[in-house]
């Protein structure tokens, strides 16, 4: 951690993954303005968020495989460049349809760079330095995610929503410069040249069909998409079980800690994605705040992550992951329930700040132990795949929650612009998010244990 190379690896990984996370959160602040400017429906706003998450979640395992095979730094750099080009298209999009397509292209770039960012750390650092490095990476990356609404709000209010995408171009240039000049190349020497194309296609069809069905629930198209999603999901598992060199090694899930950690990830990040989607719209539509004010509400979370995320990693290393991964989501659930106070006559100090602070404390406690536990439960040579699985699960959780919750709480059409309707739906959505977070904490308490390195090492390759 103290060497120039170590600092460069963390810097490049943080810049790349932070850019992707920044884009994931910054877009939510701009959704209401994008909807008005491009005359988009609620379903189209959901797709502006979900097109990115869909391709990211579907292809991130393939991205991890590419990194293990061709070099994690090389694939990471390709992903950063791809992401930047797609961001440029987003920034000049003339219609919702073009923006949705460009967001899907961003998802492909994210699928290449996201697993590579963490796998570069796993491959470059000695085992005793990985937890602090991952803590620094997750803390700084979470800052990018948390500061996104603030930056996005400022750009929306004082420039244009298009700049939230164009901002990625200089960040990508700096990331590529640091990675090419200072980051060592790592790869899995035993990685195969075969790639599981069938698995990638079926994963995309399963997630895409399910997402479309949730967003368009009730119509014939929704039912057809639901059937397609289920069939593709079953086929994906069967193909991966019989594929000699699968994209997803199902034997990784034989480890209870790995499986439980990913179930917890699905629940927690589903809640996190839905909460971000709803809160920024609530503050603008119901509370009457500007985009900048809505984004600035999350600044305390940024400060908390900056100072405490790395310490959360050290805590998990010292006492084991079970307590941080249990208490963290439960504290986040309390913070989410505190957000029920956000309404027409909201006070920042009385109603918003306490909830944001409590939520940030839980997040800082949970993030690094969760990530370190997932990677520790898999062999080092499968670092890219393990990282890809956990990232795919996180994005799938957000994808499904953002697709399902608006319909589940009664939102349709242009309801996102109606204060009375959205306020009622927001209350139900926050209760649902708190329930998901509490469930994630309970899963950790009953299933997560400190990984056993010897048992993991003996798993089939």
Phi and psi in degrees as a GROMACS rama.xvg file:
@    title "Ramachandran Plot"
@    xaxis  label "Phi"
@    yaxis  label "Psi"
@TYPE xy
-88.769  -5.50824  UNK-2
-85.84  155.616  UNK-3
-58.2527  -39.0639  UNK-4
-65.9382  -42.0491  UNK-5
-60.8193  -43.7269  UNK-6
-64.0171  -37.3725  UNK-7
-66.464  -40.0038  UNK-8
-62.1006  -47.8979  UNK-9
-63.4588  -39.7819  UNK-10
-63.7923  -47.891  UNK-11
-64.9049  -44.4537  UNK-12
-62.2169  -40.0382  UNK-13
-69.3964  -43.005  UNK-14
-61.3899  -45.0837  UNK-15
-67.7044  -53.9478  UNK-16
-68.9611  -32.6112  UNK-17
-64.2756  -37.3586  UNK-18
-61.0298  -43.4995  UNK-19
-66.6907  -42.6787  UNK-20
-68.4487  -37.2384  UNK-21
-58.7237  -43.5219  UNK-22
-66.8882  -32.6113  UNK-23
-67.1441  -34.0785  UNK-24
-93.6099  -34.2485  UNK-25
-66.5806  -31.5299  UNK-26
-64.6137  -35.6622  UNK-27
-60.4412  -38.0354  UNK-28
-64.7404  -32.4688  UNK-29
-89.4254  -5.94458  UNK-30
-58.0902  -44.2299  UNK-31
-62.6384  -41.3979  UNK-32
-69.4018  -41.1924  UNK-33
-60.3312  -42.9151  UNK-34
-58.7611  -43.1336  UNK-35
-69.9917  -41.1297  UNK-36
-70.4378  -40.81  UNK-37
-100.914  4.28727  UNK-38
56.2343  50.2427  UNK-39
-93.3701  149.292  UNK-40
-85.1928  171.492  UNK-41
-59.4338  -42.0795  UNK-42
-60.5409  -39.6493  UNK-43
-68.0426  -36.3858  UNK-44
-64.3948  -38.7362  UNK-45
-62.1295  -39.9256  UNK-46
-71.2707  -29.9594  UNK-47
-61.7199  -36.0955  UNK-48
-77.3842  -45.8267  UNK-49
-82.1487  -23.9994  UNK-50
-60.6561  -39.8717  UNK-51
-65.6095  -49.7305  UNK-52
-64.2122  -35.493  UNK-53
-62.2985  -52.0777  UNK-54
-68.8008  -35.5455  UNK-55
-63.3376  -49.2129  UNK-56
-67.4492  -35.6085  UNK-57
-72.399  -34.9694  UNK-58
-108.858  -1.83949  UNK-59
-66.6449  -29.5615  UNK-60
-67.4992  -40.2766  UNK-61
-63.3869  -38.8224  UNK-62
-61.4144  -40.8274  UNK-63
-63.1036  -39.2148  UNK-64
-65.1306  -42.6804  UNK-65
-58.6052  -42.5616  UNK-66
-63.9801  -44.1601  UNK-67
-62.2585  -33.6553  UNK-68
-85.4788  -51.0934  UNK-69
-97.0682  -8.56461  UNK-70
115.805  125.028  UNK-71
-68.3008  -37.9734  UNK-72
-66.569  -42.6533  UNK-73
-62.1265  -48.1995  UNK-74
-67.0288  -36.7206  UNK-75
-57.9616  -46.4588  UNK-76
-65.6039  -42.283  UNK-77
-59.4581  -42.4214  UNK-78
-63.3763  -39.947  UNK-79
-63.6987  -44.1125  UNK-80
-64.57  -44.69  UNK-81
-57.7966  -45.5026  UNK-82
-60.9239  -40.0036  UNK-83
-65.9653  -42.5077  UNK-84
-63.7361  -43.3696  UNK-85
-64.0105  -35.2912  UNK-86
-63.6855  -37.5802  UNK-87
-62.118  -41.8088  UNK-88
-64.3618  -41.77  UNK-89
-57.4056  -40.9496  UNK-90
-67.6501  -20.8413  UNK-91
-114.212  10.0867  UNK-92
-59.6511  129.544  UNK-93
-91.969  -7.83423  UNK-94
-151.206  162.482  UNK-95
-58.9117  -37.7549  UNK-96
-63.706  -43.3606  UNK-97
-66.6522  -40.343  UNK-98
-63.9262  -40.6455  UNK-99
-62.8251  -43.7938  UNK-100
-63.4638  -41.1585  UNK-101
-67.6848  -34.7491  UNK-102
-64.782  -35.8692  UNK-103
-63.11  -40.5893  UNK-104
-63.4051  -38.3628  UNK-105
-58.6574  -38.0139  UNK-106
-61.0293  -36.8952  UNK-107
-64.4804  -45.1266  UNK-108
-62.6993  -40.1069  UNK-109
-63.0782  -34.876  UNK-110
-66.9885  -24.8425  UNK-111
-84.8081  -39.9507  UNK-112
-87.1259  -30.3504  UNK-113
-66.2183  -52.4643  UNK-114
-65.9752  -30.3136  UNK-115
-64.7755  -33.5003  UNK-116
-62.8453  -45.8311  UNK-117
-76.5834  -36.8001  UNK-118
-66.0358  -31.1388  UNK-119
-62.1533  -39.9695  UNK-120
-66.7395  -45.7842  UNK-121
-61.8147  -37.621  UNK-122
-82.1404  -25.1947  UNK-123
-94.3696  -26.6251  UNK-124
-97.0958  147.59  UNK-125
-65.3738  151.228  UNK-126
-52.4149  -39.5439  UNK-127
-71.4063  -17.154  UNK-128
-100.478  -3.71828  UNK-129
-68.9508  -42.9184  UNK-130
-60.917  -48.7518  UNK-131
-61.7228  -37.6062  UNK-132
-65.6423  -42.7654  UNK-133
-65.6641  -37.6067  UNK-134
-62.4031  -43.5255  UNK-135
-64.2993  -43.7018  UNK-136
-61.0703  -47.4898  UNK-137
-69.0284  -36.869  UNK-138
-66.2098  -48.8908  UNK-139
-66.9791  -37.5103  UNK-140
-66.2787  -38.7913  UNK-141
-66.2989  -30.1706  UNK-142
-62.4935  -42.165  UNK-143
-60.0141  -42.0203  UNK-144
-66.0765  -39.0859  UNK-145
-75.467  -36.5231  UNK-146
-78.1248  -13.5234  UNK-147
-53.1428  -50.2785  UNK-148
-59.0909  -35.5027  UNK-149
-67.2273  -48.7836  UNK-150
-63.3951  -44.3649  UNK-151
-62.1133  -41.5137  UNK-152
-61.5621  -42.776  UNK-153
-63.3466  -42.8108  UNK-154
-66.0963  -41.6427  UNK-155
-64.0874  -42.3677  UNK-156
-76.0348  -36.2442  UNK-157
-113.516  -7.93958  UNK-158
-132.463  -99.1196  UNK-159
-159.93  150.889  UNK-160
-60.438  -21.9876  UNK-161
-65.3911  -25.9163  UNK-162
-72.1377  -16.3904  UNK-163
-66.703  -23.8657  UNK-164
-92.4465  -40.2705  UNK-165
-66.3095  -23.7733  UNK-166
-60.3245  -24.5269  UNK-167
-67.349  -22.821  UNK-168
-64.4865  -50.1888  UNK-169
-67.952  -32.8458  UNK-170
-63.7672  -42.1725  UNK-171
-63.9301  -40.5416  UNK-172
-62.1782  -43.793  UNK-173
-65.4843  -39.8382  UNK-174
-61.311  -46.8506  UNK-175
-62.0355  -41.9158  UNK-176
-60.4482  -47.5476  UNK-177
-65.0361  -43.5765  UNK-178
-65.2519  -45.0651  UNK-179
-68.9046  -37.0744  UNK-180
-82.1005  -32.3387  UNK-181
-128.304  -14.467  UNK-182
-92.8975  126.634  UNK-183
-71.501  149.333  UNK-184
-82.5541  136.51  UNK-185
-134.424  151.224  UNK-186
-158.191  169.053  UNK-187
-89.4656  112.574  UNK-188
-64.1138  -19.5456  UNK-189
-98.8469  6.75939  UNK-190
-66.5179  142.694  UNK-191
-85.6666  157.795  UNK-192
-84.6888  -5.26522  UNK-193
-83.7352  139.053  UNK-194
-124.527  138.685  UNK-195
-84.2344  78.9989  UNK-196
-65.4283  -41.1411  UNK-197
-60.4365  -41.4435  UNK-198
-62.9048  -42.3267  UNK-199
-63.7534  -42.6651  UNK-200
-65.0323  -44.5482  UNK-201
-66.2963  -36.7524  UNK-202
-62.6181  -42.8895  UNK-203
-64.8897  -40.9869  UNK-204
-66.5281  -40.3433  UNK-205
-63.8239  -49.5981  UNK-206
-69.8265  -40.5332  UNK-207
-65.0063  -44.1002  UNK-208
-63.7245  -43.5252  UNK-209
-64.1289  -43.0698  UNK-210
-63.5172  -46.1453  UNK-211
-61.3477  -40.9389  UNK-212
-62.9056  -40.0955  UNK-213
-69.1688  -41.328  UNK-214
-70.8331  -39.1568  UNK-215
-103.432  32.4936  UNK-216
-58.1489  135.309  UNK-217
111.006  -26.2988  UNK-218
-94.0122  171.424  UNK-219
-61.3304  -41.1293  UNK-220
-60.3717  -37.0911  UNK-221
-64.2563  -41.6926  UNK-222
-66.215  -41.6444  UNK-223
-62.0706  -43.5746  UNK-224
-63.7319  -37.6429  UNK-225
-62.9341  -44.526  UNK-226
-62.4287  -44.6101  UNK-227
-59.4791  -43.0776  UNK-228
-62.5882  -43.4067  UNK-229
-65.9064  -47.3357  UNK-230
-61.3554  -44.6071  UNK-231
-65.2271  -36.3265  UNK-232
-64.1598  -44.5776  UNK-233
-64.1577  -43.2305  UNK-234
-62.8645  -36.6656  UNK-235
-60.6253  -46.8856  UNK-236
-62.1099  -42.8372  UNK-237
-64.7575  -42.9882  UNK-238
-63.9877  -43.4837  UNK-239
-66.7104  -31.6029  UNK-240
-70.4545  -29.1154  UNK-241
-107.783  -9.2881  UNK-242
-71.2367  126.256  UNK-243
-58.8155  -37.0302  UNK-244
-130.792  78.5165  UNK-245
-76.3099  157.191  UNK-246
-64.911  -38.9922  UNK-247
-115.577  116.001  UNK-248
-80.0961  104.543  UNK-249
-63.9965  -23.3007  UNK-250
-67.3968  -18.0769  UNK-251
-59.0178  -31.8088  UNK-252
-79.6367  -3.07219  UNK-253
-67.4248  -23.9602  UNK-254
-80.5125  119.015  UNK-255
-60.4458  -40.0628  UNK-256
-63.3319  -42.7606  UNK-257
-62.6427  -46.7788  UNK-258
-64.161  -47.5762  UNK-259
-64.0506  -38.9379  UNK-260
-63.094  -35.1835  UNK-261
-76.8334  -33.116  UNK-262
-63.0947  -44.9901  UNK-263
-61.4421  -40.3686  UNK-264
-60.0082  -43.9634  UNK-265
-57.9379  -45.4105  UNK-266
-69.3907  -47.9322  UNK-267
-69.2768  -45.603  UNK-268
-75.3601  -23.2198  UNK-269
-63.0471  -45.8422  UNK-270
-63.8536  -41.8451  UNK-271
-63.8221  -43.4573  UNK-272
-64.5945  -43.9459  UNK-273
-67.4567  -40.7077  UNK-274
-60.9418  -45.6065  UNK-275
-61.7459  -41.7116  UNK-276
-59.5622  -44.5918  UNK-277
-80.5752  -42.1339  UNK-278
-63.7221  -44.9249  UNK-279
-67.5564  -32.848  UNK-280
-72.4222  -39.2311  UNK-281
-58.5828  -45.7092  UNK-282
-64.2582  -32.4617  UNK-283
-85.4467  -46.4162  UNK-284
-77.1375  -45.2605  UNK-285
-93.0357  -46.0966  UNK-286
-82.5716  -15.6653  UNK-287
77.7349  19.3994  UNK-288
-79.1642  156.236  UNK-289
-74.6359  166.605  UNK-290
-60.9415  -38.9802  UNK-291
-64.4903  -44.2166  UNK-292
-64.2036  -40.2567  UNK-293
-62.9555  -41.2844  UNK-294
-70.132  -37.4822  UNK-295
-65.6486  -19.8195  UNK-296
-58.9254  -23.9558  UNK-297
-95.7121  3.20483  UNK-298
-58.1156  -41.3605  UNK-299
-57.3008  -34.1558  UNK-300
-64.0725  -37.1057  UNK-301
-59.606  -46.7036  UNK-302
-64.4516  -41.7313  UNK-303
-61.9145  -45.5966  UNK-304
-63.9249  -36.7314  UNK-305
-61.151  -42.4703  UNK-306
-93.9035  -21.7652  UNK-307
-116.894  -16.3776  UNK-308
-64.0461  -45.5115  UNK-309
-63.8893  -36.1042  UNK-310
-66.9048  -32.4793  UNK-311
-62.4351  -36.4607  UNK-312
-64.8031  -41.6863  UNK-313
-67.8535  -36.1245  UNK-314
-62.6481  -45.7742  UNK-315
-62.5701  -35.0927  UNK-316
-67.7136  -33.8018  UNK-317
-82.7236  -43.9915  UNK-318
-107.345  -2.48888  UNK-319
94.9941  159.722  UNK-320
-81.3992  -15.9754  UNK-321
-60.1418  -48.7016  UNK-322
-68.9653  -48.8522  UNK-323
-60.4078  -36.876  UNK-324
-78.2039  -12.19  UNK-325
-93.751  -52.2079  UNK-326
-69.2006  -37.8226  UNK-327
-54.9536  -55.3864  UNK-328
-63.0112  -34.059  UNK-329
-66.6592  -39.3728  UNK-330
-65.7203  -39.8596  UNK-331
-61.5196  -36.9933  UNK-332
-63.3969  -40.241  UNK-333
-62.4636  -42.2673  UNK-334
-62.3029  -38.1277  UNK-335
-64.5561  -43.2151  UNK-336
-62.9916  -32.2311  UNK-337
-63.5959  -26.0424  UNK-338
-73.1046  -8.61138  UNK-339
-61.9403  -17.8971  UNK-340
-77.778  -10.4676  UNK-341
-72.7772  118.178  UNK-342
-155.392  -157.718  UNK-343
-62.2314  -39.8448  UNK-344
-110.603  48.3274  UNK-345
-74.5966  142.336  UNK-346
-109.651  130.549  UNK-347
-63.0082  -49.3957  UNK-348
-66.3766  -39.4588  UNK-349
-83.9331  -37.4808  UNK-350
-109.648  -34.2173  UNK-351
-97.6838  -49.6347  UNK-352
-56.671  -48.4893  UNK-353
-58.9233  -40.9889  UNK-354
-65.8319  -41.5228  UNK-355
-65.4759  -41.2853  UNK-356
-64.5775  -46.9053  UNK-357
-62.3665  -44.4098  UNK-358
-61.1898  -43.4053  UNK-359
-63.6028  -37.4113  UNK-360
-62.6465  -42.9456  UNK-361
-65.2748  -40.0111  UNK-362
-64.4541  -43.5677  UNK-363
-63.2142  -35.3427  UNK-364
-69.2552  -32.2164  UNK-365
-92.4649  -38.4289  UNK-366
-60.49  -56.7958  UNK-367
-64.9819  -45.0071  UNK-368
-59.2503  -37.7621  UNK-369
-62.1458  -50.1989  UNK-370
-63.7033  -45.6142  UNK-371
-63.1976  -36.2207  UNK-372
-67.0408  -42.7361  UNK-373
-61.0557  -45.1062  UNK-374
-70.9126  -36.7327  UNK-375
-67.8065  -23.5423  UNK-376
-84.1408  -0.427721  UNK-377
-122.3  153.45  UNK-378
-62.1448  150.909  UNK-379
-58.9567  -35.4842  UNK-380
-68.903  -13.6079  UNK-381
-106.675  27.6509  UNK-382
-59.4986  -41.7957  UNK-383
-64.6235  -42.1932  UNK-384
-67.1626  -45.0445  UNK-385
-61.4713  -44.114  UNK-386
-62.6328  -41.765  UNK-387
-63.5975  -41.5341  UNK-388
-60.4125  -49.0063  UNK-389
-65.9517  -38.9982  UNK-390
-66.9596  -39.7936  UNK-391
-62.9503  -42.2362  UNK-392
-64.1084  -42.4534  UNK-393
-61.1235  -46.6439  UNK-394
-68.8417  -36.9265  UNK-395
-63.7177  -38.369  UNK-396
-60.4519  -47.585  UNK-397
-62.9416  -43.6094  UNK-398
-57.2371  -50.8154  UNK-399
-69.684  -37.1328  UNK-400
-67.6231  -43.9363  UNK-401
-66.7371  -31.588  UNK-402
-74.1319  -39.213  UNK-403
-88.6312  -40.9005  UNK-404
-64.2284  -42.1875  UNK-405
-55.7882  -43.0883  UNK-406
-69.079  -41.0099  UNK-407
-62.8409  -31.807  UNK-408
-98.3448  7.9164  UNK-409
94.37  21.6509  UNK-410
-96.692  136.941  UNK-411
-149.516  164.222  UNK-412
53.5442  -123.195  UNK-413
-101.358  24.5928  UNK-414
-61.4281  -21.9416  UNK-415
-64.3849  -15.7489  UNK-416
-100.748  0.0103385  UNK-417
-102.011  108.614  UNK-418
-57.673  -43.3231  UNK-419
-65.3572  -45.5864  UNK-420
-68.0923  -44.8296  UNK-421
-67.2622  -36.4428  UNK-422
-60.3866  -44.5759  UNK-423
-63.1758  -41.8959  UNK-424
-67.9288  -35.2148  UNK-425
-60.9166  -42.1014  UNK-426
-59.9644  -46.0194  UNK-427
-65.1311  -37.2126  UNK-428
-65.4996  -40.1031  UNK-429
-65.7607  -38.5747  UNK-430
-63.8468  -41.0769  UNK-431
-64.1553  -42.1385  UNK-432
-64.0076  -41.7773  UNK-433
-61.3846  -38.6438  UNK-434
-63.3059  -41.4631  UNK-435
-63.5397  -41.9695  UNK-436
-65.1034  -43.5897  UNK-437
-62.0682  -39.9374  UNK-438
-63.2929  -38.7547  UNK-439
-62.4165  -40.9215  UNK-440
-63.658  -40.2177  UNK-441
-66.9699  -38.8885  UNK-442
-58.1241  -44.8889  UNK-443
-62.6841  -43.6093  UNK-444
-61.6735  -40.0832  UNK-445
-89.0115  -14.2442  UNK-446
-127.576  -28.9344  UNK-447
-82.6003  130.784  UNK-448
-131.395  166.098  UNK-449
-63.403  127.716  UNK-450
-59.6966  147.119  UNK-451
-102.01  104.558  UNK-452
-57.253  -38.0787  UNK-453
-67.7498  -39.3817  UNK-454
-65.7061  -38.9368  UNK-455
-65.4054  -40.3977  UNK-456
-64.3207  -25.1724  UNK-457
-89.5638  0.697689  UNK-458
-65.2986  151.904  UNK-459
-58.4023  140.637  UNK-460
